[in-house]
Amino acid sequence: MGASMVNGQLLTLGLLIALVVIFLLAMSIRVIREYERSVVFRLGRLLGVKGPGLFFLIPFVDSMVKVDLRVVAIDIPEQKVITRDNVTVGVDAVVYYKILDPEKAVTKIENYHYAVLMLSQTTLRDVIGQVELDDLLAKREEINKRIQEILDTLTDPWGIKVTAVTLKEVKLPEGMLRAMAKQAEAERWRRSRIIEAEGERQAASIMIEAAMMYEKHPVAVRLRELQTLIEIAREKNMIIVTPTQLGTNETLAVAAGLLRLPQPSTTQAESKTK
């Protein structure tokens, strides 16, 4: 009986040891994905960066901080900014960044995501405050690039790379929107008047050339008048009144074939012959 008790105690002890070993192995084995890295600390001191794949940690001695290397998008909430020409606008944007150096991102700053968000907001307000409203609306690509360069320079010591900055929307006051609408309408009227005046100038120059040609060839004026009458005569419900320079009614009737001129008499013809 004593031997059986000893064997039972040894079996229980062996099971406990096996459970402890399994537990320690479970705590020591770590698997990191391809887009992740693990910054390992041993007794508080930086040991290095592990991953991707399988690696081991010493339980209760080693600790790790997991870092995602994928591009992260930060939505910057709307910022009320006064532009250089004293116009209050609301601007919101999106910032894209990724971590290039996991060690710096963990050891140089406490919360890199929150730090990038706050830095993006202040940089956005500073840059928008230095430009005028027209430049803000027309040169958004240049402003995006300028903000990106500033953020990239400031976040480089943290091991972070700002890849892109995009302004999503620029909100203007209602009074400013109405003023811009009136300005755009006035600009369209100006362009239409310029185009109309240019058309009249070109038409006048062509008419001057035509008048000079008609002056050299008076017959052409007569042909043009007749052509105009023919075009007008197509409307059968109209009454045409011809001007006097086209000739008398007798001349027009002869031209139309409605009246025959009287033939000269024989005596007149003979006298002319003599």
PAMARRO-466649 format. One record per residue: residue in one letter; x, y, z of N, C-alpha, C in turn. Coordinates in Angstrom, 2 decimals. Layout:
# PAMARRO-466649
A, X, Y, Z, X, Y, Z, X, Y, Z
...
//
This chain:
# PAMARRO-466649
M, 0.82, -1.20, 0.00, 0.00, 0.00, 0.00, 0.86, 1.25, 0.00
G, 1.95, 1.23, 0.78, 2.85, 2.36, 0.80, 3.49, 2.60, -0.55
A, 3.83, 1.50, -1.25, 4.43, 1.64, -2.58, 3.45, 2.24, -3.57
S, 2.20, 1.83, -3.48, 1.19, 2.38, -4.40, 0.98, 3.87, -4.15
M, 1.05, 4.29, -2.86, 0.90, 5.71, -2.56, 2.07, 6.51, -3.13
V, 3.26, 5.95, -3.01, 4.44, 6.63, -3.55, 4.34, 6.75, -5.06
N, 3.90, 5.64, -5.70, 3.76, 5.69, -7.16, 2.71, 6.73, -7.59
G, 1.63, 6.82, -6.81, 0.59, 7.80, -7.14, 1.10, 9.22, -6.99
Q, 1.88, 9.45, -5.93, 2.44, 10.78, -5.74, 3.42, 11.14, -6.84
L, 4.24, 10.14, -7.23, 5.18, 10.40, -8.33, 4.45, 10.68, -9.63
L, 3.36, 9.95, -9.86, 2.59, 10.19, -11.08, 1.96, 11.59, -11.08
T, 1.44, 11.97, -9.93, 0.85, 13.31, -9.82, 1.90, 14.40, -10.02
L, 3.08, 14.17, -9.42, 4.16, 15.14, -9.57, 4.62, 15.23, -11.01
G, 4.67, 14.07, -11.68, 5.07, 14.08, -13.08, 4.07, 14.82, -13.95
L, 2.78, 14.63, -13.64, 1.76, 15.34, -14.41, 1.86, 16.85, -14.19
L, 2.12, 17.24, -12.92, 2.26, 18.66, -12.64, 3.46, 19.26, -13.37
I, 4.56, 18.52, -13.36, 5.75, 19.01, -14.07, 5.48, 19.13, -15.56
A, 4.77, 18.12, -16.13, 4.44, 18.17, -17.56, 3.55, 19.37, -17.88
L, 2.57, 19.62, -16.99, 1.70, 20.78, -17.22, 2.47, 22.08, -17.14
V, 3.42, 22.17, -16.18, 4.22, 23.38, -16.06, 5.09, 23.59, -17.30
V, 5.67, 22.48, -17.78, 6.52, 22.58, -18.98, 5.69, 23.01, -20.19
I, 4.51, 22.42, -20.33, 3.65, 22.80, -21.46, 3.24, 24.26, -21.36
F, 2.96, 24.69, -20.13, 2.57, 26.09, -19.94, 3.72, 27.03, -20.28
L, 4.92, 26.67, -19.85, 6.07, 27.51, -20.15, 6.37, 27.55, -21.65
L, 6.24, 26.40, -22.30, 6.44, 26.37, -23.76, 5.41, 27.23, -24.48
A, 4.17, 27.15, -23.99, 3.12, 27.97, -24.62, 3.40, 29.45, -24.45
M, 3.98, 29.82, -23.31, 4.30, 31.23, -23.09, 5.54, 31.66, -23.86
S, 6.43, 30.75, -24.15, 7.69, 31.13, -24.80, 7.60, 31.14, -26.32
I, 6.68, 30.40, -26.88, 6.57, 30.33, -28.33, 5.75, 31.52, -28.84
R, 6.29, 32.23, -29.83, 5.61, 33.36, -30.44, 5.68, 33.23, -31.96
V, 4.59, 33.64, -32.61, 4.51, 33.62, -34.08, 4.11, 35.02, -34.54
I, 4.93, 35.59, -35.40, 4.70, 36.93, -35.92, 4.41, 36.84, -37.42
R, 3.37, 37.56, -37.87, 3.01, 37.56, -39.29, 4.03, 38.33, -40.12
E, 3.87, 38.18, -41.44, 4.83, 38.80, -42.37, 4.84, 40.32, -42.25
Y, 3.68, 40.95, -42.00, 3.59, 42.40, -41.95, 3.77, 42.93, -40.53
E, 4.25, 42.11, -39.60, 4.44, 42.54, -38.22, 5.89, 42.31, -37.79
R, 6.28, 43.06, -36.77, 7.58, 42.86, -36.12, 7.37, 42.96, -34.62
S, 8.27, 42.29, -33.89, 8.18, 42.28, -32.43, 9.46, 42.86, -31.84
V, 9.32, 43.92, -31.05, 10.45, 44.52, -30.35, 10.55, 43.84, -28.98
V, 11.66, 43.14, -28.73, 11.82, 42.30, -27.55, 12.68, 43.02, -26.51
F, 12.24, 42.95, -25.27, 12.99, 43.50, -24.13, 13.28, 42.36, -23.15
R, 14.50, 42.30, -22.64, 14.89, 41.29, -21.64, 15.28, 42.01, -20.36
L, 14.47, 41.81, -19.36, 14.66, 42.48, -18.06, 14.73, 43.99, -18.24
G, 13.90, 44.48, -19.15, 13.80, 45.92, -19.37, 14.77, 46.48, -20.38
R, 15.73, 45.71, -20.83, 16.71, 46.20, -21.79, 16.33, 45.73, -23.19
L, 16.58, 46.61, -24.16, 16.24, 46.29, -25.54, 17.11, 45.15, -26.04
L, 16.42, 44.09, -26.50, 17.13, 42.93, -27.03, 17.23, 42.96, -28.55
G, 16.21, 43.46, -29.22, 16.22, 43.52, -30.68, 14.83, 43.33, -31.24
V, 14.80, 43.19, -32.55, 13.53, 43.04, -33.27, 13.45, 41.60, -33.78
K, 12.34, 40.95, -33.53, 12.12, 39.58, -33.96, 10.99, 39.54, -34.98
G, 11.08, 38.50, -35.83, 10.01, 38.27, -36.80, 10.44, 38.65, -38.21
P, 9.65, 38.21, -39.17, 8.43, 37.41, -39.00, 8.73, 35.92, -38.83
G, 7.69, 35.16, -38.43, 7.85, 33.73, -38.25, 7.80, 33.32, -36.78
L, 8.46, 32.18, -36.47, 8.43, 31.58, -35.13, 9.72, 31.92, -34.37
F, 9.58, 32.32, -33.10, 10.73, 32.54, -32.23, 10.29, 32.29, -30.79
F, 11.27, 32.25, -29.90, 11.00, 31.89, -28.50, 11.38, 33.04, -27.57
L, 10.62, 33.15, -26.50, 10.89, 34.11, -25.44, 11.04, 33.38, -24.12
I, 11.84, 33.93, -23.24, 11.98, 33.36, -21.90, 10.83, 33.88, -21.04
P, 9.97, 32.99, -20.55, 8.82, 33.46, -19.76, 9.27, 34.22, -18.51
F, 8.53, 35.27, -18.21, 8.74, 36.14, -17.05, 10.07, 36.90, -17.11
V, 10.82, 36.73, -18.17, 12.09, 37.45, -18.33, 12.03, 38.38, -19.54
D, 11.50, 37.86, -20.65, 11.39, 38.63, -21.88, 9.97, 39.17, -22.04
S, 9.89, 40.34, -22.64, 8.60, 40.93, -23.01, 8.74, 41.52, -24.40
M, 7.61, 41.68, -25.09, 7.67, 42.16, -26.46, 6.54, 43.15, -26.72
V, 6.79, 44.01, -27.71, 5.80, 44.96, -28.20, 5.63, 44.72, -29.69
K, 4.42, 44.40, -30.10, 4.16, 44.08, -31.50, 3.89, 45.38, -32.27
V, 4.50, 45.47, -33.47, 4.38, 46.66, -34.31, 3.90, 46.24, -35.69
D, 2.91, 46.96, -36.22, 2.37, 46.70, -37.55, 3.10, 47.57, -38.57
L, 3.63, 46.94, -39.63, 4.39, 47.66, -40.65, 3.56, 48.12, -41.84
R, 2.26, 47.84, -41.85, 1.43, 48.24, -42.97, 1.14, 49.74, -42.92
V, 0.70, 50.26, -44.07, 0.35, 51.68, -44.15, -0.92, 51.93, -43.35
V, -0.88, 52.96, -42.52, -2.00, 53.30, -41.66, -2.58, 54.64, -42.12
A, -3.91, 54.72, -42.19, -4.60, 55.95, -42.58, -5.19, 56.61, -41.34
I, -4.90, 57.89, -41.19, -5.42, 58.67, -40.06, -6.38, 59.73, -40.62
D, -7.58, 59.73, -40.10, -8.57, 60.72, -40.50, -8.47, 61.92, -39.56
I, -8.00, 63.04, -40.11, -7.87, 64.26, -39.31, -9.23, 64.95, -39.26
P, -9.79, 65.17, -38.09, -11.10, 65.84, -38.01, -11.03, 67.27, -38.53
E, -12.20, 67.84, -38.77, -12.27, 69.19, -39.33, -11.60, 70.21, -38.42
Q, -10.74, 71.02, -39.02, -10.01, 72.05, -38.30, -10.47, 73.42, -38.77
K, -10.85, 74.29, -37.84, -11.22, 75.66, -38.17, -9.95, 76.50, -38.27
V, -9.70, 77.02, -39.45, -8.45, 77.75, -39.72, -8.80, 79.08, -40.36
I, -8.03, 80.12, -40.03, -8.14, 81.43, -40.67, -7.00, 81.55, -41.68
T, -7.36, 81.73, -42.92, -6.36, 81.81, -43.98, -5.60, 83.13, -43.92
R, -4.65, 83.27, -44.83, -3.81, 84.47, -44.85, -4.61, 85.72, -45.16
D, -5.68, 85.60, -45.97, -6.52, 86.75, -46.29, -7.75, 86.83, -45.38
N, -7.64, 86.29, -44.16, -8.63, 86.46, -43.09, -10.00, 85.87, -43.46
V, -10.01, 84.66, -43.98, -11.23, 83.93, -44.27, -11.22, 82.65, -43.42
T, -12.29, 82.44, -42.68, -12.39, 81.25, -41.82, -12.91, 80.08, -42.64
V, -12.16, 79.00, -42.67, -12.53, 77.80, -43.43, -12.42, 76.59, -42.51
G, -13.14, 75.55, -42.89, -13.04, 74.26, -42.21, -12.37, 73.25, -43.12
V, -11.28, 72.66, -42.68, -10.49, 71.76, -43.51, -10.31, 70.44, -42.77
D, -10.55, 69.33, -43.47, -10.23, 68.01, -42.94, -9.38, 67.27, -43.96
A, -8.60, 66.30, -43.48, -7.63, 65.64, -44.35, -7.43, 64.20, -43.89
V, -6.65, 63.48, -44.70, -6.26, 62.10, -44.40, -4.75, 62.00, -44.53
V, -4.11, 61.40, -43.53, -2.66, 61.22, -43.52, -2.36, 59.72, -43.57
Y, -1.44, 59.34, -44.45, -1.02, 57.95, -44.60, 0.44, 57.83, -44.15
Y, 0.71, 56.87, -43.27, 2.08, 56.68, -42.79, 2.33, 55.20, -42.55
K, 3.62, 54.86, -42.45, 4.02, 53.49, -42.12, 5.30, 53.54, -41.29
I, 5.56, 52.47, -40.58, 6.72, 52.40, -39.70, 7.87, 51.74, -40.45
L, 8.99, 52.45, -40.50, 10.19, 51.90, -41.12, 11.15, 51.29, -40.11
D, 11.21, 51.84, -38.92, 12.12, 51.36, -37.88, 11.30, 51.06, -36.62
P, 10.96, 49.79, -36.36, 10.15, 49.46, -35.18, 10.83, 49.85, -33.87
E, 12.15, 49.74, -33.78, 12.83, 50.08, -32.53, 12.60, 51.54, -32.16
K, 12.77, 52.45, -33.11, 12.57, 53.86, -32.83, 11.11, 54.15, -32.52
A, 10.19, 53.51, -33.23, 8.77, 53.78, -33.00, 8.35, 53.38, -31.59
V, 9.04, 52.40, -30.99, 8.67, 51.93, -29.65, 9.45, 52.66, -28.57
T, 10.73, 52.92, -28.83, 11.59, 53.48, -27.78, 11.68, 55.00, -27.79
K, 11.41, 55.64, -28.95, 11.58, 57.09, -29.03, 10.32, 57.87, -28.66
I, 9.16, 57.24, -28.72, 7.92, 57.96, -28.43, 6.95, 56.98, -27.78
E, 6.11, 57.53, -26.91, 5.22, 56.67, -26.12, 4.12, 56.04, -26.97
N, 3.36, 56.89, -27.70, 2.25, 56.40, -28.52, 2.38, 57.07, -29.89
Y, 3.01, 56.37, -30.82, 3.32, 56.99, -32.10, 2.06, 57.32, -32.90
H, 1.02, 56.51, -32.79, -0.20, 56.79, -33.54, -0.85, 58.10, -33.08
Y, -0.98, 58.27, -31.78, -1.56, 59.52, -31.24, -0.65, 60.71, -31.54
A, 0.65, 60.50, -31.50, 1.59, 61.59, -31.77, 1.48, 62.05, -33.23
V, 1.37, 61.11, -34.15, 1.23, 61.48, -35.57, -0.09, 62.21, -35.79
L, -1.15, 61.79, -35.12, -2.44, 62.47, -35.26, -2.37, 63.91, -34.78
M, -1.81, 64.14, -33.60, -1.71, 65.50, -33.07, -0.79, 66.37, -33.93
L, 0.31, 65.79, -34.37, 1.24, 66.55, -35.20, 0.61, 66.91, -36.55
S, -0.19, 66.03, -37.08, -0.86, 66.30, -38.35, -1.86, 67.45, -38.21
Q, -2.58, 67.49, -37.12, -3.54, 68.57, -36.91, -2.86, 69.93, -36.81
T, -1.81, 70.01, -36.01, -1.12, 71.29, -35.86, -0.44, 71.72, -37.16
T, 0.15, 70.78, -37.87, 0.81, 71.12, -39.14, -0.21, 71.58, -40.16
L, -1.36, 70.94, -40.19, -2.41, 71.34, -41.12, -2.87, 72.76, -40.85
R, -3.07, 73.11, -39.60, -3.50, 74.47, -39.26, -2.41, 75.49, -39.61
D, -1.16, 75.15, -39.35, -0.07, 76.08, -39.64, 0.06, 76.36, -41.14
V, -0.01, 75.31, -41.93, 0.18, 75.48, -43.38, -1.01, 76.21, -43.99
I, -2.23, 75.85, -43.63, -3.41, 76.51, -44.19, -3.44, 77.99, -43.78
G, -2.96, 78.30, -42.58, -2.94, 79.69, -42.13, -1.97, 80.56, -42.89
Q, -1.05, 79.98, -43.65, -0.06, 80.75, -44.39, -0.40, 80.94, -45.86
V, -1.51, 80.39, -46.32, -1.90, 80.51, -47.73, -3.21, 81.29, -47.82
E, -3.45, 81.85, -48.99, -4.70, 82.56, -49.24, -5.77, 81.58, -49.72
L, -7.01, 82.07, -49.70, -8.14, 81.20, -50.04, -8.06, 80.71, -51.48
D, -7.69, 81.60, -52.41, -7.60, 81.18, -53.82, -6.55, 80.10, -54.01
D, -5.41, 80.21, -53.33, -4.38, 79.18, -53.43, -4.85, 77.87, -52.79
L, -5.60, 77.98, -51.71, -6.12, 76.78, -51.05, -7.06, 76.00, -51.97
L, -7.85, 76.73, -52.76, -8.80, 76.06, -53.64, -8.16, 75.60, -54.95
A, -7.15, 76.31, -55.42, -6.58, 76.01, -56.73, -5.31, 75.18, -56.67
K, -4.57, 75.25, -55.56, -3.27, 74.57, -55.47, -3.27, 73.54, -54.34
R, -4.23, 72.66, -54.35, -4.35, 71.68, -53.28, -3.23, 70.65, -53.34
E, -2.79, 70.31, -54.55, -1.71, 69.33, -54.67, -0.43, 69.86, -54.05
E, -0.13, 71.12, -54.29, 1.08, 71.70, -53.69, 0.98, 71.76, -52.17
I, -0.21, 72.08, -51.66, -0.38, 72.13, -50.20, -0.26, 70.73, -49.60
N, -0.81, 69.73, -50.27, -0.67, 68.34, -49.79, 0.80, 67.93, -49.70
K, 1.55, 68.26, -50.75, 2.97, 67.90, -50.77, 3.75, 68.64, -49.69
R, 3.39, 69.90, -49.46, 4.08, 70.68, -48.43, 3.83, 70.11, -47.04
I, 2.59, 69.77, -46.74, 2.28, 69.17, -45.43, 2.98, 67.83, -45.27
Q, 3.01, 67.04, -46.34, 3.67, 65.74, -46.27, 5.16, 65.90, -45.96
E, 5.81, 66.84, -46.63, 7.25, 67.04, -46.38, 7.51, 67.46, -44.94
I, 6.67, 68.33, -44.40, 6.87, 68.77, -43.01, 6.67, 67.61, -42.05
L, 5.61, 66.85, -42.24, 5.35, 65.72, -41.34, 6.43, 64.66, -41.46
D, 6.90, 64.40, -42.68, 7.93, 63.39, -42.87, 9.22, 63.79, -42.17
T, 9.54, 65.07, -42.21, 10.75, 65.54, -41.53, 10.63, 65.42, -40.01
L, 9.46, 65.75, -39.48, 9.27, 65.73, -38.03, 9.17, 64.31, -37.47
T, 8.63, 63.39, -38.26, 8.45, 62.01, -37.78, 9.62, 61.09, -38.12
D, 10.59, 61.58, -38.86, 11.74, 60.73, -39.21, 12.51, 60.24, -37.98
P, 12.73, 61.06, -36.93, 13.41, 60.51, -35.74, 12.64, 59.41, -35.03
W, 11.37, 59.28, -35.30, 10.56, 58.23, -34.68, 10.54, 56.94, -35.50
G, 11.22, 56.93, -36.64, 11.20, 55.75, -37.50, 9.93, 55.61, -38.30
I, 9.26, 56.73, -38.56, 7.97, 56.72, -39.26, 8.11, 57.48, -40.57
K, 7.49, 56.96, -41.61, 7.51, 57.56, -42.94, 6.09, 57.97, -43.31
V, 5.87, 59.27, -43.54, 4.57, 59.77, -44.00, 4.56, 59.66, -45.52
T, 3.70, 58.81, -46.05, 3.69, 58.52, -47.49, 2.82, 59.49, -48.28
A, 1.73, 59.98, -47.71, 0.84, 60.87, -48.45, -0.05, 61.64, -47.49
V, -0.47, 62.82, -47.97, -1.45, 63.66, -47.25, -2.45, 64.15, -48.28
T, -3.74, 64.04, -47.97, -4.79, 64.43, -48.89, -5.82, 65.28, -48.17
L, -6.07, 66.48, -48.70, -7.15, 67.32, -48.18, -8.48, 66.80, -48.72
K, -9.39, 66.45, -47.83, -10.66, 65.88, -48.26, -11.67, 66.96, -48.66
E, -11.85, 67.95, -47.82, -12.91, 68.94, -48.07, -12.51, 70.27, -47.46
V, -12.90, 71.33, -48.16, -12.71, 72.70, -47.67, -14.09, 73.34, -47.57
K, -14.51, 73.64, -46.36, -15.83, 74.21, -46.12, -15.70, 75.72, -45.96
L, -16.53, 76.46, -46.73, -16.51, 77.92, -46.72, -17.79, 78.45, -46.09
P, -17.74, 79.67, -45.55, -18.96, 80.30, -45.02, -19.97, 80.55, -46.14
E, -21.26, 80.67, -45.76, -22.31, 80.88, -46.75, -22.13, 82.19, -47.49
G, -21.75, 83.25, -46.77, -21.53, 84.54, -47.44, -20.43, 84.47, -48.48
M, -19.37, 83.74, -48.17, -18.27, 83.60, -49.13, -18.71, 82.79, -50.34
L, -19.54, 81.77, -50.14, -20.04, 80.99, -51.27, -20.89, 81.84, -52.20
R, -21.75, 82.69, -51.62, -22.57, 83.58, -52.47, -21.70, 84.57, -53.23
A, -20.69, 85.13, -52.56, -19.80, 86.07, -53.24, -19.04, 85.40, -54.38
M, -18.59, 84.17, -54.16, -17.88, 83.46, -55.22, -18.80, 83.12, -56.38
A, -20.07, 82.82, -56.07, -21.02, 82.54, -57.14, -21.27, 83.78, -58.00
K, -21.41, 84.95, -57.36, -21.58, 86.19, -58.11, -20.35, 86.49, -58.95
Q, -19.18, 86.27, -58.40, -17.95, 86.50, -59.15, -17.86, 85.60, -60.37
A, -18.22, 84.32, -60.20, -18.18, 83.39, -61.33, -19.20, 83.79, -62.40
E, -20.39, 84.24, -61.97, -21.39, 84.67, -62.94, -20.92, 85.90, -63.71
A, -20.34, 86.87, -62.99, -19.82, 88.06, -63.66, -18.70, 87.71, -64.64
E, -17.87, 86.75, -64.28, -16.79, 86.34, -65.18, -17.35, 85.70, -66.44
R, -18.41, 84.91, -66.31, -19.03, 84.31, -67.50, -19.64, 85.38, -68.40
W, -20.30, 86.40, -67.80, -20.85, 87.48, -68.61, -19.74, 88.23, -69.34
R, -18.64, 88.47, -68.66, -17.51, 89.17, -69.29, -16.99, 88.39, -70.49
R, -16.83, 87.07, -70.32, -16.33, 86.26, -71.42, -17.31, 86.25, -72.59
S, -18.60, 86.16, -72.30, -19.59, 86.13, -73.38, -19.59, 87.44, -74.16
R, -19.47, 88.57, -73.46, -19.42, 89.86, -74.16, -18.16, 90.00, -74.99
I, -17.05, 89.51, -74.48, -15.81, 89.57, -75.25, -15.92, 88.72, -76.50
I, -16.49, 87.53, -76.38, -16.65, 86.65, -77.54, -17.59, 87.28, -78.56
E, -18.68, 87.90, -78.08, -19.62, 88.55, -79.00, -18.97, 89.73, -79.72
A, -18.21, 90.53, -78.97, -17.53, 91.67, -79.60, -16.48, 91.20, -80.61
E, -15.79, 90.13, -80.28, -14.79, 89.60, -81.21, -15.45, 89.09, -82.48
G, -16.63, 88.46, -82.34, -17.35, 88.01, -83.53, -17.80, 89.17, -84.40
E, -18.28, 90.25, -83.77, -18.67, 91.43, -84.54, -17.48, 92.06, -85.24
R, -16.33, 92.09, -84.57, -15.14, 92.66, -85.20, -14.73, 91.86, -86.43
Q, -14.74, 90.54, -86.30, -14.38, 89.71, -87.45, -15.39, 89.85, -88.59
A, -16.69, 89.90, -88.22, -17.71, 90.07, -89.26, -17.56, 91.43, -89.95
A, -17.24, 92.48, -89.18, -17.07, 93.80, -89.79, -15.90, 93.83, -90.75
S, -14.81, 93.18, -90.38, -13.64, 93.16, -91.27, -13.96, 92.42, -92.57
I, -14.71, 91.35, -92.46, -15.08, 90.61, -93.67, -16.03, 91.43, -94.53
M, -16.97, 92.16, -93.89, -17.90, 93.00, -94.65, -17.16, 94.13, -95.37
I, -16.11, 94.65, -94.73, -15.32, 95.69, -95.38, -14.65, 95.15, -96.64
E, -14.13, 93.95, -96.56, -13.52, 93.33, -97.75, -14.56, 93.11, -98.84
A, -15.77, 92.66, -98.43, -16.83, 92.46, -99.43, -17.25, 93.77, -100.08
A, -17.34, 94.84, -99.25, -17.72, 96.15, -99.81, -16.69, 96.65, -100.81
M, -15.42, 96.46, -100.51, -14.38, 96.87, -101.44, -14.47, 96.09, -102.75
M, -14.79, 94.83, -102.66, -14.93, 94.02, -103.88, -16.15, 94.45, -104.69
Y, -17.28, 94.76, -103.98, -18.46, 95.24, -104.68, -18.21, 96.59, -105.35
E, -17.36, 97.43, -104.73, -17.04, 98.72, -105.32, -16.27, 98.57, -106.62
K, -15.43, 97.60, -106.68, -14.67, 97.36, -107.90, -15.53, 96.72, -108.98
H, -16.53, 95.94, -108.58, -17.38, 95.21, -109.53, -18.83, 95.52, -109.21
P, -19.42, 96.60, -109.73, -20.82, 96.95, -109.43, -21.81, 95.89, -109.85
V, -21.48, 95.14, -110.89, -22.41, 94.10, -111.34, -22.63, 93.06, -110.25
A, -21.62, 92.84, -109.44, -21.76, 91.85, -108.37, -22.82, 92.26, -107.36
V, -22.96, 93.59, -107.14, -24.00, 94.07, -106.23, -25.37, 93.73, -106.81
R, -25.55, 93.96, -108.13, -26.80, 93.65, -108.78, -27.14, 92.17, -108.68
L, -26.15, 91.32, -108.90, -26.38, 89.87, -108.80, -26.73, 89.46, -107.38
R, -26.11, 90.11, -106.45, -26.41, 89.79, -105.05, -27.84, 90.19, -104.68
E, -28.28, 91.33, -105.20, -29.65, 91.77, -104.93, -30.66, 90.80, -105.53
L, -30.39, 90.38, -106.77, -31.29, 89.42, -107.41, -31.32, 88.10, -106.65
Q, -30.19, 87.67, -106.20, -30.14, 86.42, -105.43, -30.94, 86.55, -104.13
T, -30.85, 87.71, -103.50, -31.62, 87.93, -102.28, -33.10, 87.88, -102.56
L, -33.55, 88.48, -103.69, -34.96, 88.43, -104.05, -35.43, 87.01, -104.30
I, -34.57, 86.22, -104.92, -34.93, 84.82, -105.18, -35.11, 84.06, -103.86
E, -34.23, 84.31, -102.93, -34.34, 83.63, -101.64, -35.60, 84.06, -100.90
I, -35.94, 85.35, -101.00, -37.14, 85.84, -100.31, -38.40, 85.32, -101.00
A, -38.36, 85.17, -102.33, -39.54, 84.74, -103.08, -39.95, 83.32, -102.77
R, -39.12, 82.55, -102.11, -39.49, 81.18, -101.77, -40.64, 81.13, -100.77
E, -40.78, 82.16, -99.98, -41.92, 82.26, -99.08, -43.09, 82.85, -99.86
K, -44.05, 82.03, -100.25, -45.13, 82.46, -101.14, -46.16, 83.32, -100.45
N, -46.12, 83.38, -99.14, -47.10, 84.20, -98.43, -46.58, 85.59, -98.13
M, -45.52, 86.02, -98.81, -44.94, 87.33, -98.58, -45.09, 88.20, -99.83
I, -45.19, 89.50, -99.60, -45.26, 90.49, -100.68, -43.92, 91.20, -100.75
I, -43.29, 91.16, -101.91, -41.96, 91.73, -102.08, -42.09, 93.11, -102.69
V, -41.51, 94.10, -102.03, -41.47, 95.47, -102.56, -40.01, 95.76, -102.89
T, -39.71, 95.97, -104.15, -38.34, 96.17, -104.57, -37.95, 97.62, -104.47
P, -36.71, 97.92, -104.16, -36.25, 99.31, -104.14, -36.12, 99.89, -105.54
T, -35.97, 101.20, -105.62, -35.98, 101.86, -106.93, -34.72, 101.57, -107.72
Q, -33.61, 101.30, -107.04, -32.40, 101.12, -107.81, -32.40, 99.80, -108.58
L, -33.35, 98.93, -108.29, -33.41, 97.70, -109.06, -34.02, 97.92, -110.44
G, -34.65, 99.04, -110.65, -35.27, 99.33, -111.94, -36.75, 99.59, -111.80
T, -37.40, 100.02, -112.87, -38.83, 100.27, -112.86, -39.59, 98.97, -112.93
N, -40.89, 99.08, -112.73, -41.72, 97.88, -112.81, -41.70, 97.27, -114.20
E, -41.61, 98.15, -115.23, -41.56, 97.65, -116.61, -40.30, 96.83, -116.84
T, -39.18, 97.32, -116.28, -37.91, 96.58, -116.44, -37.97, 95.24, -115.75
L, -38.52, 95.23, -114.54, -38.65, 93.97, -113.81, -39.57, 93.01, -114.52
A, -40.67, 93.55, -115.12, -41.60, 92.68, -115.83, -40.94, 92.07, -117.05
V, -40.15, 92.87, -117.75, -39.42, 92.34, -118.92, -38.45, 91.27, -118.49
A, -37.75, 91.56, -117.32, -36.79, 90.56, -116.84, -37.49, 89.27, -116.46
A, -38.73, 89.40, -115.97, -39.46, 88.20, -115.58, -40.14, 87.53, -116.76
G, -40.19, 88.19, -117.99, -40.81, 87.59, -119.17, -42.30, 87.80, -119.23
L, -42.83, 88.72, -118.41, -44.27, 88.97, -118.39, -44.69, 90.02, -119.41
L, -43.76, 90.86, -119.94, -44.09, 91.95, -120.86, -43.06, 91.96, -121.97
R, -43.55, 92.17, -123.21, -42.67, 92.23, -124.37, -42.54, 93.68, -124.81
L, -41.32, 94.05, -125.12, -41.09, 95.40, -125.61, -41.63, 95.53, -127.03
P, -42.17, 96.70, -127.44, -42.69, 96.87, -128.81, -41.56, 96.84, -129.84
Q, -41.85, 96.14, -130.97, -40.87, 96.03, -132.03, -40.89, 97.33, -132.86
P, -39.75, 97.80, -133.33, -39.71, 99.03, -134.15, -40.41, 98.82, -135.50
S, -41.04, 99.86, -136.05, -41.77, 99.77, -137.33, -40.80, 99.66, -138.49
T, -41.38, 99.34, -139.67, -40.55, 99.14, -140.88, -39.95, 100.43, -141.35
T, -40.74, 101.50, -141.31, -40.25, 102.77, -141.78, -39.11, 103.28, -140.89
Q, -39.26, 103.06, -139.60, -38.21, 103.49, -138.70, -36.93, 102.70, -138.97
A, -37.14, 101.38, -139.25, -35.98, 100.55, -139.52, -35.28, 100.98, -140.81
E, -36.10, 101.33, -141.88, -35.49, 101.74, -143.12, -34.77, 103.06, -142.98
S, -35.38, 103.99, -142.22, -34.75, 105.29, -142.08, -33.42, 105.16, -141.33
K, -33.40, 104.25, -140.40, -32.15, 104.03, -139.67, -31.11, 103.44, -140.61
T, -31.62, 102.54, -141.55, -30.68, 101.93, -142.47, -30.09, 102.98, -143.42
K, -30.95, 103.85, -143.92, -30.46, 104.90, -144.76, -29.52, 105.83, -144.00
//
